[in-house]
Amino acid sequence: MKKTMLAAILSAAPFMASADVMLGADVEVNMWQQTHNFAGSEVDGDDYSYTFEASLEHFIPLIPNFKIGQSEVDNDDYAYTKRDYTLYYEFLDNDLVSLDAGVGITEFSDGKIIGVSLEKFSGFIPHLYAGAEVGIPGTPLFVFAKGNGIAYSDNHMIDASVGIQYAIGLYAFDLELQAGYRVHQLDLVGFDDLTTDLDAKTDGLFAGVNLDF
């Protein structure tokens, strides 16, 4: 019996070595400076919006980690709240490089297109997710890129961010100051029975903080 238990522990060691040794979490809040474009033309709207993201990572092999995010867009031609629910794995995680990938669901709510008549929309779209961080050796700086999206038929959705972070190590967590660029690119045909194509781009610089527990 003892030999069987030892063999099971040794066989599980490669999976445990690649998994987190304890629970971890990230909470991220940013202010996003937005410009808006609908059907190829720039439109007026809210100049700033807050975005939120949180993730939970654990030590259990084979079970994915979880991430949730929310962002909002509001202007004279279109508006929506976008929530992302993502399951992902850490394929690489060390002091210099990390690489994540997974799948999830994007929810659109409180959506509207303001044209000849007001059209409202809401619904869900599956997405693929990927994220990477690379540290700059000898400094508390690292660069990152992450995003989710999907493309099928004549439809596509991209939500992507790139930026740089400055990590400040504190007693219970790391405080990471960050800044970068984010873009929502949407081209959705007939989404939730819309008669108008949701051909929209919202992009701009962002800055905020990430608490890494």
Residue, then its C-alpha position, 0 to 999 in steps of 0.5 A: m500500500k505504501k509503495t502504491m501511494l509513493a508511486a502515485i505521488l511521484s507520478a503526480a509530481p510533474f503536474m504539481a511542479s507546474a501548478d501554483v503552490m498556493l491560492g493566488a489572485d489578481v484584482e485590476v482596475n484601470m481608467w480607459q481613455q476612449t475614442h469611438n468609431f462606428a461604421g468607419s466614422e469617428v463619433d462623440g461619446d464618453d471620454y473615460s471609462y473604468t474597467f475591472e478584472a479579477s482572477l483566481e489561480h489555484f494549486i489543483p492540476l488539470i482544473p483551469n483557473f478563472k478570470i472575470g472582466q468588465s468594461e463599458v462603452d457609451n457614445d452617441d451611436y452605440a453603447y454596451t457593457k461587456r463582461d468576460y468569463t474565462l477559464y484558462y491554464e498557466f502553461l509557463d509561470n516563472d519570475l521572468v516569463s508567464l504564458d496563459a491560454g484558455v476559453g470563455i464566454t463574453e456577455f453583452s448587456d445594456g447594448k444599443i445602436i442609435g440609428v434611424s430607430l433605437e435598437k437594443f441588444s444583449g447576448f453571449i459569444p464564445h471567445l479564445y483567450a491568451g495572455a503573456e508577461v515578460g520581465i525586464p531583467g534587473t528591474p521591477l518592470f515587465v511588459f504584457a499583452k493579453g486579449n480575447g476574441i473570436a472570428y466566424s463567418d462574417n463576424h469577429m470580436i477582439d478585445a486586446s491590451v498591451g502595456i507595461q507594469y511597475a511592481i512594488g513588493l509589499y508585505a501581503f501582495d504586490l502593487e503593480l502600477q500599469a499603463g498601456y493601450r486597449v482596443h475593442q474591435l467589433d463586427l457583428v452581423g445579426f447579433d441578437d436579431l439586430t438589423t444594423d451591423l455592430d461595426a464598432k471600434t473603441d480604443g485608447l490609452f489606459a492607466g491603473v493598478n493591479l493587486d497581485f496576491 
